[in-house]
């Protein structure tokens, strides 16, 4: 009986340690996801700004070419 109680106690400690480790990893992954989301938003903003600049330059170039004629 004593050995069985000790086994159960050891099993409980193992499960508690696994749960703690799982929670730590979950929090780490959540942090990584948050960082990746921020980077994605920054990239999308930068891409949008680049597309706007490109469009404005194209319009300006076409206008300049048209004015030459």
N, C-alpha and C positions, 0 to 999 in steps of 0.2 A: 504494500500500500504506500509506504514511504517513497519507494523508488518510482512508483506511478505518479505520485504527487510531484516529485522532482522533475520527472519527464514533462508533465503538463506545465509546470512552471517554466522550464526551459523552452518549451514550445511557445508559450505566451510571450516570453522575452524575445524570441526570434521573430514572432509576428509583429510585435511592437517595434522592433528595430527596422523591419522591412517596411512597415507603415511610415515610420519617420523618414526613412530614405526615399520612399516613394513621394512623400509630400515635398521633400527637399528638391527632388528632380522635377516635380510638377511646377513648383515655383520658379525654378531655373528656366524651364521651357516657356513658361508664361512670360518671363522677363525677355527671353530671346525673341518671342513672338512680338512683344511690344516694340522692341528695338527694330525688328525687321519691318513692322508696319510703319514705323516712323521713317525708316530709310526709303520704303516704297513710296510713301507720300511725298518725300523730298524729291525723289527721282521723277515722279509723275509731274510735280510742279516744275521742275527744271526742264523736263521734256516739253511741257506745255509752253513755257517761256521761250524755249528754243524754236518751237514751231511758230509761235507768234512773231518772233524776230525774223525768221526765214520768210514768212508770208509778207511781212512789211517790206523786207528787202526786195523780194520779188516784185511787189507792186511798185516800189520806188524805181527799180531797174526798168520795168516795163514802161512806166511813165516817162522816164528819162529817154528811153529809146524812142518812144512815141513823139516826144518833144523835139527830137533831132530831125524828124521827118518833116 
